[in-house]
Amino acid sequence: MPQGPPELQEKWKDCSVAIEYLENRGYKLTKDRWWIPPTEAHQPTEEESEAMDYLILEWDFGGLVQFRCCSIEWDPPEWN
C-alpha cells in the first residue's frame, strides 16, 4: 500500500525511476537498501533528497550513509 506523499508518487512513479536517478548521479545502493554518496563530502541536492525520501516513504528503503571522521585522542575509562 502506498505510503509516500502524492506529489512524490506522481514525480517518481516507480522505485526503479528513483533508483536509476540516484545511481546515475554516483550513488551506490547497498544490499540492505541504504545509499552511499558519490564522495564523502557530497551534499545531496534537493532532487536527490526527494528521490531518497520517495524510496524511504514508499518502499521502506534506508537513508543515506554518512561518513564521519574523528581525530581526537581519547583514553578509555578503567573498567572495574
N, C-alpha and C positions, 0 to 999 in steps of 0.2 A: 504494500500500500504506500503510495507517495507521501512523503513527509516534508519535502522541501517547499519553500515559498513558491507560489505560482510564477512569479517573474523569473526565478532561476530555472524552473522546469521549462518554461517557454524558451528561454535563451539557450539552454544547453541540450534540450530534447532527450538525450540519452547519455548514459555514462561513458560510452565509447567516444563521444564528441569531446567531452571534458577531458578524458584521459589523453586523447590524441593531442589536444590543445596544449596540455601541460608537458607532455613528452616532447613535442616539437619545440618547446622552449627550454629544453635541457633538464627537466625534472626526471628523476628515476623513481619508479614505483617499487616498493619493497614487497616481499611475499605476503606480509601481514597488512598490506594496503596503506602504508604511510608514504609520504613523499619526501624525497631527498632533494634539496635545491641544487641548481646547477653549480653554485660555488658557495663556500661558507659565508661570504659577505653578501650574498644575494638577498635583496628585499623584494618580496612578491609585489607585482603590480596589482592594481585594483581588479583587473580582469583575471589574473591568476588566482587571486584570493577568492573571487566569485566562483571560479571553476572548482576550487577545493571545497568551498562552502557547499556547493551543489552536491559534490560527491559525499561529503560528510553527512549532510542532512538527508539526502535522498537515498543513498546507498550504503551508509554506515562505514565509509572509509575512515581511516585515521587522518590525522592532520599532517603538519609539516614538521619534519625532524629538524631540530635546531642544534647547531654545533656551538658549544661553549668551551672556552679555554680559561684556565685559571693558573696563574703563575705565582701564587702566594706560597710562602713557606708556612708549614703547619706542623706542630708537634702534637701527635695524638695524646689524649689523656691516658694516664695509667689506669688499666682495668684491674679491679680487685675481684 
